[in-house]
Amino acid sequence: MAYRFRHALCNEVFEKRPFSEVCKFLKKVGYQGIEIAPFTLAEDPGAIPLAQRREYRSVIEGEGLKYVGLHWLMVSPKGLHVTTPDKALRERSWEHIRRLIDLSADLGPKGVMVFGSPVQRGTTGGINRDEAARNFVEGLRSVAHHAQAKGVLILVEALPKAQTDVINTLAEAAAVVREIGAVSVQTMFDTHNAVDEKEAHAVLVDRYFSIIHHIHVNEMDGRHPGTGSYDFKAVLEV
């Protein structure tokens, strides 16, 4: 059976280009949706006024695009960290995520929030990997109900060890999803960030298909498909 994939692009690649210009270009070249890096919208994206959020949403819908969700959640404001032993900083960081949930809901329905942010979730302050992972799970659990109420999915992204030491495989991301047990916390798959996986990517996607709600397709060096040698056929068939 043939299936037509819905393709989106993150506005991150356009850096500070005007948002309306980006949306117009995406529609022109054939994309169906837009993913948004919140730091491109404001230094403190959680503080964007409601009127501005409505304007962004109107631009997206006006171009006939679908709002897909947010990616690169913790680039700004600077200094946040979600697993730190500093409780005050940790709580402030999870409050940022809570505010991004509100932003996502205002930008469009059924958005996803891809939770990569390697620097802001890695071990710090003398804690070990297990302690950091527990803090991560605790924080996700604290915002899961709010995300569900807002119709937003938070997707735990597995990242390679070269980027972070917390949640490095799809199996570990799936374990977090199971432990929290909330419909608003799921996972995603990025071909580029699966470099440390030992099994074939198609096998992994098939195994965890029910909790994968978003896919990033990149060459293994991070560039766009077609510029390298990654064979996407098996993954896309799944």
C-alpha positions, 0 to 999 in steps of 0.5 A: 500500500502506498503512503504519502508522508507529510513533510515538515521542516524546522524553521531553525535552518532559516535562522532569523529570517522573518517568520512569514517569509519562512512559511511562504517559502516552505509552502512554495517548495512543497512542505506540508508543515513547519516545526519551530525552534522556539529560540528563533522567536524570542530570547524567552519564548515562554514570555511571547505575548498571546497576541504575537502567538496568535499572529504566528498561528495565523501566518502558519494557517494562512499559508496552508501549513500544519503546525507540527511542534517545537524542537530545540526546547532549551537553547534560551533562556540561557543557563537552564538545566533539567537534571541538575542537583540544584533544586531551584534551578531544576524547578525553574527549568521545568517551569520553562518547559511548562510555559513552552507547552502553553506556547505550543498549544497556542501555536497550533493543535496537537503539537509535539515537543521534541525533547533533545537538549543534550547539554541541559539534561546531561549529568552536572553538579557531581551527580551520576547518570542514574541520578540525572535520569531520575531527575529527568523522569521526575521533571517529565512526570511533573509536566505530563498532566499539563501537557495532556490537558493542553493536547501536547505530546512531549517526545523523549529523544535518544541522543548519542553519547557524544552529545549527552550521557542521559538517555542514549538509546531508543530502548532507554527513551522507551523505558522513560515513556513506560515509567511515566505512563502518561499518554502525553509523554512518548518518543521519536526517532532521528536517524542522525542521532541513532548513531550509537544504536547496535541494531538496524534502525528499521528493526528499532522503529518497528519494535517501538512503533507504537510510541514513536510519534515523530521522525527526523530524517537526516544523514548521519553527519546531520545534513539533509537527505541525499547529501550522504550515503544513509539508506532511508528505504528500510526505515521509511518502509516501516 
